[in-house]
Amino acid sequence: MQALIRLSQFVGKTFALWVLLFASMAFVAPETFKVIGPYVPWLLGIVMLGMGMTLTVADFSEIIKHPKAVVLGVVAQFVIMPLLAFGLSMLFSLPPAIAVGVILVGSCPGGTASNVMTYLAKGNVALSVACTSVSTLLAPLLTPIVFYLLASQWIDISPSAMFVSVLKMVLLPIALGVILRMIFKTSIMKATGVLPLVSVIAIVLIVAAVVSGSKQSIIESGLLIFGVVILHNGLGYLLGFWAAKFLKLDDSDAKAVSIEVGMQNSGLGVALAKTHFALDPVTAVPSAIFSFWHNISGPLLATYWSSKARKSEKIDRES
């Protein structure tokens, strides 16, 4: 088991590399991975099941301790990222399918990788976990509503159908994970070290499925989508941090909010695109690229903040 846990930790730390590797393989040999397409919602369900198995009552205690910070993180998640997505779509006059895909990933809740990045950045991890948990639990309601309000001008959208999809893909697997933890607490706690490996495999396969089904679209507009995703992600970090500082949160909390806002549950974006907009595969591409990119930008930002914190601590000790 220890060897498996070490492997899980290694794969988790090198997540972006595996996403890039499998995305490249899917691009070169798309037929090999197209078979995965129909199973994308199930793969996302596995990721959400793992999240549910790690949740505890303590994860929500931050809501009581620092309600302002949690509310800010969740509100910023469902306001800043969707509006940024809409603004970038209008600014660059994105084709409808790409615009819908960018807004879709912007309307998703925070990604679980944000918790690890917050820890590495020396931010408030408890706040990050609380924001991720709350935004994920609210996603069945807020994601379809926000997405409908911003993207319905480009495509016909059924918020009720999307609500049911998010409920199935997110809330039900999380609830099942929580129940399993309650029933098999000891066994689940022993297995939690392996969960990152399972999540990485699932997300890597999701990205490979999207790339294999969208090769021609990526060739035609990949650079445009990549540029928009980089701006979306980077501005999310920046505006999340500014919003936190505007409300006078300390640096630790501001880092957590910034990373929470900038990093999305891109796997959900892919699954929703594959479920509701399968006729135009490029709709899922922004989410797939976001999955790759935020696992590069997140560690870079965390490393910068961690280095800055260490220098500050050193100065304080010497003074």
CORMO-V891036 format. One record per residue. N is the residue number from 1. RES is the residue in one small letter. PSI is psi as a letter, one per 20 degrees, with the letter a starting at -180 (none if undefined). NEAR is the number of other ideal C-beta (glycine too) atoms within 8 Angstrom. Layout:
N&RES&PSI&NEAR, N&RES&PSI&NEAR
//
This chain:
1&m&h&7, 2&q&h&5, 3&a&h&6, 4&l&h&10, 5&i&g&10, 6&r&g&8, 7&l&g&9, 8&s&g&13, 9&q&g&10, 10&f&g&8, 11&v&h&12, 12&g&g&11, 13&k&h&6, 14&t&k&8, 15&f&g&12, 16&a&h&10, 17&l&g&7, 18&w&h&11, 19&v&g&14, 20&l&g&9, 21&l&g&8, 22&f&h&13, 23&a&g&13, 24&s&g&8, 25&m&g&11, 26&a&h&15, 27&f&g&10, 28&v&g&6, 29&a&m&7, 30&p&h&12, 31&e&h&6, 32&t&h&9, 33&f&i&15, 34&k&h&10, 35&v&h&6, 36&i&h&13, 37&g&g&10, 38&p&i&5, 39&y&j&9, 40&v&g&15, 41&p&h&12, 42&w&h&7, 43&l&g&15, 44&l&h&16, 45&g&h&12, 46&i&g&12, 47&v&g&14, 48&m&h&14, 49&l&g&13, 50&g&h&12, 51&m&g&13, 52&g&h&15, 53&m&i&14, 54&t&i&10, 55&l&p&11, 56&t&r&6, 57&v&h&5, 58&a&h&5, 59&d&h&11, 60&f&i&10, 61&s&h&10, 62&e&h&14, 63&i&h&10, 64&i&h&6, 65&k&g&7, 66&h&m&9, 67&p&h&8, 68&k&g&8, 69&a&g&15, 70&v&g&14, 71&v&g&8, 72&l&g&13, 73&g&g&20, 74&v&g&12, 75&v&g&8, 76&a&h&15, 77&q&g&14, 78&f&j&14, 79&v&g&8, 80&i&g&12, 81&m&g&16, 82&p&g&14, 83&l&h&10, 84&l&g&13, 85&a&g&15, 86&f&g&12, 87&g&g&8, 88&l&h&13, 89&s&g&13, 90&m&g&7, 91&l&g&6, 92&f&j&8, 93&s&l&4, 94&l&q&11, 95&p&q&7, 96&p&g&8, 97&a&h&10, 98&i&g&17, 99&a&g&12, 100&v&g&13, 101&g&g&18, 102&v&g&17, 103&i&h&15, 104&l&g&16, 105&v&h&15, 106&g&h&14, 107&s&i&15, 108&c&q&15, 109&p&r&16, 110&g&q&15, 111&g&q&12, 112&t&h&11, 113&a&h&11, 114&s&h&16, 115&n&g&11, 116&v&g&9, 117&m&h&14, 118&t&g&17, 119&y&g&10, 120&l&h&10, 121&a&j&13, 122&k&l&9, 123&g&a&16, 124&n&n&12, 125&v&h&10, 126&a&g&10, 127&l&g&17, 128&s&g&17, 129&v&g&11, 130&a&g&15, 131&c&g&17, 132&t&g&15, 133&s&g&11, 134&v&g&13, 135&s&h&16, 136&t&g&14, 137&l&h&8, 138&l&i&11, 139&a&g&15, 140&p&h&11, 141&l&g&8, 142&l&h&12, 143&t&g&16, 144&p&h&14, 145&i&g&9, 146&v&g&11, 147&f&g&15, 148&y&g&11, 149&l&h&7, 150&l&h&12, 151&a&i&15, 152&s&i&9, 153&q&i&3, 154&w&h&7, 155&i&q&8, 156&d&p&4, 157&i&p&11, 158&s&n&7, 159&p&h&10, 160&s&g&7, 161&a&h&8, 162&m&h&15, 163&f&g&11, 164&v&h&8, 165&s&g&13, 166&v&h&15, 167&l&g&10, 168&k&g&10, 169&m&h&14, 170&v&f&15, 171&l&g&11, 172&l&g&10, 173&p&h&14, 174&i&g&15, 175&a&g&9, 176&l&g&10, 177&g&g&16, 178&v&g&11, 179&i&g&8, 180&l&h&12, 181&r&h&14, 182&m&h&6, 183&i&g&6, 184&f&l&7, 185&k&g&8, 186&t&g&6, 187&s&g&7, 188&i&g&11, 189&m&h&7, 190&k&h&8, 191&a&i&9, 192&t&h&9, 193&g&h&11, 194&v&i&11, 195&l&h&12, 196&p&h&11, 197&l&g&12, 198&v&g&11, 199&s&g&12, 200&v&g&12, 201&i&g&8, 202&a&g&13, 203&i&h&14, 204&v&g&11, 205&l&h&13, 206&i&g&17, 207&v&g&16, 208&a&h&14, 209&a&g&17, 210&v&g&17, 211&v&g&15, 212&s&h&16, 213&g&i&11, 214&s&k&13, 215&k&g&10, 216&q&h&6, 217&s&h&11, 218&i&h&13, 219&i&g&6, 220&e&h&6, 221&s&j&10, 222&g&g&11, 223&l&h&6, 224&l&g&10, 225&i&g&15, 226&f&g&10, 227&g&g&8, 228&v&g&15, 229&v&g&13, 230&i&g&10, 231&l&g&9, 232&h&g&16, 233&n&g&14, 234&g&g&10, 235&l&h&9, 236&g&g&14, 237&y&g&14, 238&l&g&9, 239&l&h&12, 240&g&g&17, 241&f&g&12, 242&w&g&8, 243&a&g&13, 244&a&g&15, 245&k&h&9, 246&f&h&6, 247&l&j&8, 248&k&k&4, 249&l&q&11, 250&d&r&5, 251&d&h&6, 252&s&g&9, 253&d&h&14, 254&a&h&13, 255&k&g&15, 256&a&g&17, 257&v&g&19, 258&s&g&14, 259&i&h&19, 260&e&g&18, 261&v&g&17, 262&g&h&17, 263&m&p&14, 264&q&q&15, 265&n&m&12, 266&s&h&14, 267&g&h&15, 268&l&g&16, 269&g&g&17, 270&v&g&18, 271&a&g&15, 272&l&h&15, 273&a&g&15, 274&k&h&13, 275&t&g&10, 276&h&h&10, 277&f&l&13, 278&a&h&8, 279&l&i&3, 280&d&n&7, 281&p&h&10, 282&v&h&13, 283&t&h&13, 284&a&i&16, 285&v&g&16, 286&p&h&16, 287&s&g&19, 288&a&g&16, 289&i&h&12, 290&f&g&15, 291&s&g&15, 292&f&g&13, 293&w&g&12, 294&h&i&15, 295&n&j&12, 296&i&g&9, 297&s&h&13, 298&g&g&14, 299&p&h&11, 300&l&g&8, 301&l&g&14, 302&a&g&13, 303&t&g&9, 304&y&g&8, 305&w&h&12, 306&s&g&11, 307&s&g&8, 308&k&h&8, 309&a&h&10, 310&r&g&8, 311&k&g&8, 312&s&g&8, 313&e&h&8, 314&k&g&8, 315&i&g&8, 316&d&h&7, 317&r&h&6, 318&e&h&5, 319&s&none&4
//
